[in-house]
């Protein structure tokens, strides 16, 4: 890929993508229409954190819930962390929720509720990485910043037929995106590229026949669009084993609060056996008694490993537990406990099995 070949091609790409966006921009609750006033930085930040490794379809309802319940960053900062984590339940990647809360508190208490405009300053906020800082700077404040998410990565890799496999290829992809990002309107352009990747330049079966930059696309010229971006061979995921414990009395089930650090930190859950990404759980119950074990009732996939879960049900009438982090939760209100998807799956299995 010759960087010297960018200027003329870059201008044509920028112009065509920008024009396409004016007529075809997706209507999303956190966006402003093309060419209009800049959106609320709080909405941009919130949506970008939620959208990390998560689809637009999954995020919309959570965004609505958060903005209705906590209309400003000060409102979010004044919430209880447990309530924020519970409202996030089901969206996954829960470290984002913890950092979201930390960032809200930092902005509200240290910055008087005002998000910084510069990319370099945004990078200092908890949970804000290079992509998110660039996206907020460009979309919320109109700064020229180079925004590269997964959709843009795919689009740009194809436009310039970037052969270097990921993750090393990201340096070249960013340089290419830098070359085609206009000096003014970088936020609209970034969102235009996101939309292109989400709706036209898709992973499988890209809609090249309606693509506004088909004539500028090196991958289309070579007839090998789906080859890009080049990815390293997939590694087999290790499979871990876990055991959850079901302790029920008088229409309530015993829940625990997970340790603040580590996976699903600070979330409510069923008591479990200390499983982790790097090891199986110990399968030892939290108290002595008769337990009926149901094997492999839940299979759940994380980014780097898969988890198979047994559910052990306590069979004795007498229940003795004095753990401070245990909570008795009414089963008819279990949907409002804010359980992560993994634990919600086990609850769903058990309640269905009881019928």
N, C-alpha and C positions, 0 to 999 in steps of 0.2 A: 504494500500500500504506500504510494508516494504522496507525502504530505503536500508537495508542490502542486499536485493536481487538484487540490481542494478549492481554491478561490472561485472559479467560474461555476463549478459544480455546486459548491456550497451556497452560492447566491440563489441558484435555481431551486435547490432543495428547500431552502428557507422560505422562499416566496411561495412555492407550490403547497408546502405543508401549512403555512400560515393562511393562505386563501381557502384551503380545504376546511380548516378549523372554524373559520367564520360561519360557514354554512352547516357544519356537521358536529359541532362541539356537543359532547355529552352534557346533559343537564344533571348536575350533582349538587346535593344540598350545601356543600362547603365551597362551591365555586361561584365566581362572578362570570357573567357572559363575556365572550371575547370583546376586548376593547373598552370595557366598562370600568367602573371604579374598582379599586383593589379590594379584595375580600378581607374579612376580619382575621387578623393574624392568629387569634385564638382558634378559630375554626380551621385555618390552614394547618397549624401545628397539631391540633387534635386529630384531624383526618389523616395527616401524614404518619403519625405514630400508629394509628389504627391500621393503616394500609400496608404497613411493613409485613411482607410475606402473607398477605391476606387479600382476598378479592374485594372488589368494589361492592358486589352484591351482598357479601357477608357484613360489610362495614356499615352500610346505610342505616340499618335499624339501631345499631349501637351508637352511631353518631347522633341520631335523633334523640335517643334516650339520654345521653350525656348532656347534650346542649339544652334539653328541656329541664333536666334535673339540676344542672350546674351551668347556667347561661354565660358565666364569665370565668376567667382563670382564677379570680379571687374566690368565686363560689366553690370551684373545684378544690382550691387550696384549703378552704374552710371545712371540707368534708372529712369524714373519718376514712382512714386508709382502707379499713375493712369493707366499708360501703363501696368504695371505688373498685376494689378487687372483685367484690360480688357482682357489681354491675358489668364488669369486664368478662365474667365467667362465660365460657363458650367461645370466646374470640381467639384463645390460644396465645402462646408465647407470652406468658404472664409477667416476665421481667419487664415487658413494655409497660404494663399497668403500674408496676411499682415505680418505674422511672417517670411515668406520666405524673404520678402524684408528687414525687420529689421535685420535678420540674415546675409544677404548678405552685408549690410552696415557695420555691426559690424565686420565681418570677414575681409572685405576689408580695413576698416579704422583703426581698433584696432589691428588686427592680420596680417596686411600686406598681406592679401589675402591667408593666409595659414590656413587650417583647423587644429585644434588640433587633435592629434592621440589618446589620452587617453579618455576612456569612461567618466571618472569623469570630464574632461575638456569640452568634447562635451556637457555634460549635462548643462553647463552654457550658451550655445548659445540660443538665442530666438527661441521658437517653437520646440526645441529639447527635447523630453521626454526620458524616460528610454529605450523604445524599439528602437527609432531612434538612440540614442547615441550608444547603443550596436551594432546595425546593421552597422553603419558607422565605428565604431572601428574595427569590425571583417572583414567586406567586403573590406573597403578601405585601412585599415592599417595592417591587419593580426593579430590584437590583439585577445587574447582569451576573448570573451565576450559571455554571454548567451543571445541569440536572441529569442524572443517569439512574433510572430505575430499571427493573427487569424488562419492561416493555420497550423502553428506549434502547437498552443494551441490544436487544434482538433486532430492532429496526436499524440501528446504526451499523451493527456488524454485517447486516445484509447489504445495506446501501454501499458499503465500501469493501465488502468481501474480506473481512478481517479474519485471517487464517489462524492467528495465534490462539491456542486454546485458553479457555477460562481456567483459573482466574487471572493468569498473566495477561491475557488479551484485553483486560479492562483498561489498562493504560492507553492502549491504542484507541479503544472505543471512546474513552473520555476525550482524547485529543481530537478525534473526529467530531464528536458532539460539540466541542469547543469551537471548531471551525465553522459549524453550521448554525450556531446560536447567535441570533442578531444582537446588536448593541442595545436596541430598545425593544421592549415587549418580550423579554426573555421568559417571563412567567407564562404568558399565553403560548409561546412557542413550546415550552416544556410540556404544558398540558396537551398541546396539539400532538406532540410526539407520543405522549402516553396514550392518547386516544387512538392514534395510528397503530401502535403495538397491540392495544387491547381489542381493536375491532377489525383491522385490516391485515396488519403484518403479524398474524397469530402464529403460535408455535407450529401448529399443524394446519395444512390446507389454507395458506395465506390467500387473501382475496386480491391477487395481483391485478386482476382485470379492472378493479375500481381504484387502484392505488394512484394517488396524484404524483408520486415520484417513481413510477414504474420505469420511465425512460432513463432515470438517473441511477437505477439500482444495479450494482455490479452482480449481485447474486441472481437477479432475474435474467440478466444478460447471459449468465452462465448456466441458467436452468437448474440451479441447485440451491434454491431458497432455504429449504429446511435443513440444509447442512450447517447453516449459521444460526447462532453463534456456536463455535466449535467448543464442545465440552469434553472434559476428561472422562475416562471410563468410570462408570458407577461402581462403587464399592458395595459389597454385600453388607446389609445392616445386621449388627449383632442382635440377638433376641434375649431379652431379660425376663425374669420371672418375678412376680410380685404376689402378695396375698393381702387382700382387704378383709376387714373384720366387721361383721354386721351384728350389732347389739341393740336389741329393740325391747321397749317396754311401754305399755299403756299408750300405744299409737305414736310413740316417738322413737327416733333412732339416734344413737350416739355419734356425734361428729367430733372431729379434732381440728385444731388449727395447725397447719404445717409450719415448720421452722421458717423464720424470715429469709434465710439464705437458701440457695439451691433451687431446684426445679419446683415450680408452683408455690414458691415461698409466700407465706402469709395467708394462703388460701384455706378456706374450710374444706374438709375432706372426710371420708371415712377413715377410721384408724387403720394404719397399714403396718407393714413389716420392715420399713426402712429401705425399700428398693431405691435404686439410683441409676443414672445413665451408665455408670461404670460397673455395676454389680447387681446380682440378684438380691431379693429380700431374704431375711433370715427365717421367715415363715413362723416365727414364734408369736403366739397370741398375746394380747396385752394383759390377760388375766387367766388364771386356771379355770377349768371347767370343761364341759362337753361341747365340742365344736363339730358341726357338720360341714365338711369341705366340698364345695362345688368347683370342679376343675375347669380352668380356662374359660371363664364366662365372658371375659372381655379381651379383645385384641385391639391394641392401640398403637398407631405409628407416630413416632416423633421424628425429628429431622435426621438424627444420627443413630437411632436404634428403634426397635419395636419392643412392645411390652405385652406379655401374656399374664392375665390376672386370674387368680383363684379367689373365690369368695368363701370365707369361713363364717358360718352362722352360729351364734351362741345359743345353746339349747337349754341351759339351766334357768330356773326361775329367779334365783337370787343373783343380783347384780351388785358387785362391789367395785367401785372405781372412784378415785379421789384426785384424778389428774386435773390440774387447774385449767388446762386448755380444752377440756371436753365440754361439749355443748349438747344438750338434749333438744332435738329439733322435731317438730310435729311433722309426721309423714304427709299429712294432707297439705302441708305448706312447703314441701321439700323443694319445689321449683324455685322458691325465693331464697334458698340457702346460698346461692352463688357458687355451686360446686363446679370445679373444672370439668370439662367434657369427659375426661377419663373416669372420674368418680361418678358422674351423672349416668354414664353407661352402666356401671355396676348397680346403681340404685334402680335404674329402669329394668334391668334384668331381674333383680330380686322382687320388685313389686309385681312384675308380670308372672314370675314363678309362683307367687303367693296366691294368685287368683285361681 
